[in-house]
Amino acid sequence: MKKYICSILCLMLGSAGLVSAQSPDAVPPQGTIEIQVRGIPSDDATAISGQYLLDGNGTIRMPQLPPGQDVLRVVGKTARQIEDMLMAAYKKAELYTAPTFLVKVQSSDARLTEHIVLVSGGVAMKKNVLWRRGMTLLEAIVGAGDITDWGSRYVQVTRGGKTVTYDYFSIKDRAIPIQPNDRIFVPQRGIFEGRPAKLLP
């Protein structure tokens, strides 16, 4: 009888330890988090703030951080832990001196419905554009206010670590499909870079 009671107690203690090890506020696999940042220039805050989808590895890719430092593993972490991680990452990159992050974790029973595309560089508004199925390069850039007068026509799209350059004034290139978490960058327009009088094929 004593042996039986001891076994039950051990099982209960073990279960309690398992529950406490994983916080109910932790980010679930394939979940989503909302990030807001303050204490940095408004354009950068607009580009960084938004909703982020975890990929199959439980990571997110953060704008402005240099390659190799921009992928952060957040699955299983609480909002407070992610806030500390983001602050450390941006300070390490020496981008900002005192950024303040506010993270909201979507509950584990909520369904993921939104994806984003980061558009930055020579556009009217550097921002996370809400992705939708069938989105094209043109629609993503227009969603960020379109390219400015000093923005280059040669637009860079980064996907999975690979960057491809497209001509924004080509009908064919404007129509390329954009995928969730793509990064679109419009470089500064070259001194001798011209603009065609009409769209190219």
SULMO-V893645 format. One record per residue. N is the residue number from 1. RES is the residue in one small letter. SS is DSSP state (A for helix, B for strand, O for the rest). PHI is phi as a letter, one per 40 degrees, with the letter a starting at -180 (* if undefined). Layout:
N,RES,SS,PHI
N,RES,SS,PHI
This chain:
1,m,O,*
2,k,A,c
3,k,A,c
4,y,A,c
5,i,A,c
6,c,A,c
7,s,A,c
8,i,A,c
9,l,A,c
10,c,A,c
11,l,A,c
12,m,A,c
13,l,A,c
14,g,A,c
15,s,A,c
16,a,A,c
17,g,A,c
18,l,A,c
19,v,A,c
20,s,A,c
21,a,A,c
22,q,O,b
23,s,O,c
24,p,O,c
25,d,O,c
26,a,O,c
27,v,O,c
28,p,O,c
29,p,O,d
30,q,O,f
31,g,O,c
32,t,B,a
33,i,B,b
34,e,B,b
35,i,B,b
36,q,B,b
37,v,B,b
38,r,B,b
39,g,O,g
40,i,O,b
41,p,O,d
42,s,A,c
43,d,A,c
44,d,A,c
45,a,A,c
46,t,A,c
47,a,A,c
48,i,A,c
49,s,O,c
50,g,B,i
51,q,B,b
52,y,B,b
53,l,B,c
54,l,O,c
55,d,O,c
56,g,O,c
57,n,O,c
58,g,O,g
59,t,B,b
60,i,B,b
61,r,B,b
62,m,O,b
63,p,O,c
64,q,O,g
65,l,O,c
66,p,O,c
67,p,O,d
68,g,O,g
69,q,O,b
70,d,O,c
71,v,B,b
72,l,B,b
73,r,B,c
74,v,O,b
75,v,O,c
76,g,O,g
77,k,O,c
78,t,O,c
79,a,A,d
80,r,A,c
81,q,A,c
82,i,A,c
83,e,A,d
84,d,A,c
85,m,A,c
86,l,A,c
87,m,A,d
88,a,A,c
89,a,A,c
90,y,A,c
91,k,A,c
92,k,A,c
93,a,O,c
94,e,O,f
95,l,O,c
96,y,O,b
97,t,O,c
98,a,O,a
99,p,O,c
100,t,B,b
101,f,B,b
102,l,B,b
103,v,B,b
104,k,B,b
105,v,B,c
106,q,O,c
107,s,O,c
108,s,O,c
109,d,O,c
110,a,O,c
111,r,O,c
112,l,O,c
113,t,O,b
114,e,O,b
115,h,B,b
116,i,B,b
117,v,B,b
118,l,B,c
119,v,B,b
120,s,B,a
121,g,B,g
122,g,O,c
123,v,B,b
124,a,O,c
125,m,O,b
126,k,O,c
127,k,B,a
128,n,B,c
129,v,B,c
130,l,B,c
131,w,B,c
132,r,O,b
133,r,O,d
134,g,O,g
135,m,O,c
136,t,B,b
137,l,A,d
138,l,A,d
139,e,A,c
140,a,A,c
141,i,A,c
142,v,A,c
143,g,O,c
144,a,O,b
145,g,O,g
146,d,O,g
147,i,B,c
148,t,O,c
149,d,O,c
150,w,O,c
151,g,B,c
152,s,B,c
153,r,B,c
154,y,B,c
155,v,B,c
156,q,B,b
157,v,B,b
158,t,B,b
159,r,B,a
160,g,O,g
161,g,O,g
162,k,B,b
163,t,B,b
164,v,B,b
165,t,B,b
166,y,B,b
167,d,B,c
168,y,O,c
169,f,O,c
170,s,B,b
171,i,A,d
172,k,A,c
173,d,A,c
174,r,A,c
175,a,O,c
176,i,O,c
177,p,B,c
178,i,O,b
179,q,O,b
180,p,O,d
181,n,O,g
182,d,O,c
183,r,B,b
184,i,B,b
185,f,B,b
186,v,B,b
187,p,B,c
188,q,B,c
189,r,O,c
190,g,O,c
191,i,O,d
192,f,O,b
193,e,O,c
194,g,O,c
195,r,O,b
196,p,O,c
197,a,O,c
198,k,O,a
199,l,O,c
200,l,B,c
201,p,O,d
